[in-house]
Amino acid sequence: MSETVRTGGCQCGAVRFRIRGALGRPSICHCRMCQKQFGSFFSALVTAPKDGVEWTRAEPSYFQSSVNIDRGFCPKCGTPLTYRHPGGLEIAIGAFDDRSDLAPRVQVNFQARLPWVETIFDQPVHEDPDYYARQEQIISFQHPDHETEHWPAAGAWS
């Protein structure tokens, strides 16, 4: 039986991780601290196995957001990566190279949910072919969604 291994990292590639073992519960958190950490409506996190996370490049930097909570991020590009608490470590679902099977199964801190979150996907879809053609012309410096030995160090583009 093969061991489950997952990889991921930040937008610039300076912080990369490898996780061995089964992941825990994927969730979204509506608390104000998660909203601020992610600069979004909520955070999407999954519990990492105890002692299963290996930082394969640099480790995240941490901000202590409350008495028991540290929030990890890439010190180079600022990508939010972790939520560290006394019970363990949670990793941002968006930081995984493959996120296809990490659909959140529970919402926490629901009382802090923004009331319009329920309707955001009911909004019209932007249907401008010229816009999407221009998007395809953008040259991305984002790290690819896979491991690579040849990716330049963060900041090498500047």
N, C-alpha and C positions, 0 to 999 in steps of 0.2 A: 504494500500500500504506500503510495507516494505522499509525502508531506505537502500541505498547502503552503505555497509561497506567494506573497503579494509584493508588488513594488509600487513606488510612487515618489512624489516629491513636490517641490515648489515650482513656481513658474519659470525661474531662471536656471534651475538645475543645480544650484549651489548646495541645497539640502535635499538629499535623496534617502529613502528608507527601503528596507526589506523586512517583511513581516512573515514569520514562520508560525504556523498553527492557525486554528480556527478563529475567525473574528467573532465578536459578540453582536450585540443588538444595534442595528442601524437606527438612528433617531434624528429628529429635528428638535431643536430647542428654540423657544421663542423668547427667552429671557433677554433683558436689555443688554446685559454684558455680552451675550453671544451676538446680538444684533450689531453692537459696536465693534466687536472683534472682527466680524466678517464684513462689516460695512454693508449689511444686507438685512432682509426681513427676518431671517432666522439663520441658525447654523445647521449643518447636516454633518453628523458625526457617527463613527462606529467604534465600538470598544475593541481595543487591541488585546491580544493574549498577553498575560503576565510574562515578562521576560522574553517576549517574542519579537520585539522591535530592535532592529539593528540600523543605525544611521550609517549609511555607506559613503557619504561625503561629509560635509559639515553637519553639526547638530543644530537644531533650532535655538534661537534666543528665546528667553521667556520673560513675560510680564506677569507679575503677581497681581491679579485683578481683584482678589479678595483674600481673606485669611487662609483659606484652604485650597485656593485655585490658582494655578499657573497656566497661562495661555502661550503656546509656542508659535513662533513665526520665523520665516527666513530673514536673517539679518541683512541680506543683500537686496531682495526684491519686496519683502514685506508680506509674502503669501501667508495667510493664516493656516496653521498646520495641526496644532494639538490643543487639547483641553486636558490638563493633568490635575487630578484630584486625589484625595486620600485612598479612594477605592481602585485607582488605576489610571490608565491613559486612554484617551479617545483621539482618533485621528480624523481629520476632515475628509469626508467622502470624496469631495472634489479633487483632493490631492492624489488619489489612487490612479495609477495608469489605466486600470480596467475597473470601471465603476458600475458596469452593467447589471450586476446582481446585488447591489447595495442599496436597494430602495428602502427608505425609512419605514419602520414597522410601528413606531410609536412617536407621539409628540409629547414633549415635556415643557413645563412652564406655560401651559396653554393659556392661562389667565393673562399673560403678557402679550399674547398674539395680537398683531395689528389687525383690526377688523376687516380690512379690505384684502387680506391675503387669500381669503376664500375665493375671490373673483379674479385674481390676476391672470389666470389662464383662460378666462372667458373673453378677454380683450381681443380685438381684431389682430390678425396676423399681417405683418408688413409685407406687402406683395409688390415690390419694385424691382424688376429684373436688373435695371441699371445699378441699383444699390448693391445687389449681390455680386454683380460682375466686378464692381470696384473693390469689394471686399476680397475677392479672389486675387487681386493684384498686390495686396499687402504682403510685405516681407516680414515674416515673424521671427523674432529672436527667442521665442518660447521654447523651452526644453521639450523634446518629443515625449510622447507617452510610452516610453520603453527605456530599458537600460541601454547605455551607450558609453563606451570608453573614450570616444573621440569628441565629446561635446566640450566646447570651450568653457573655461571657468567663468562663473558669474562676473560680469563687469568687463569681460574681454572685448565686448563690442564697443565700449566707449573709449 
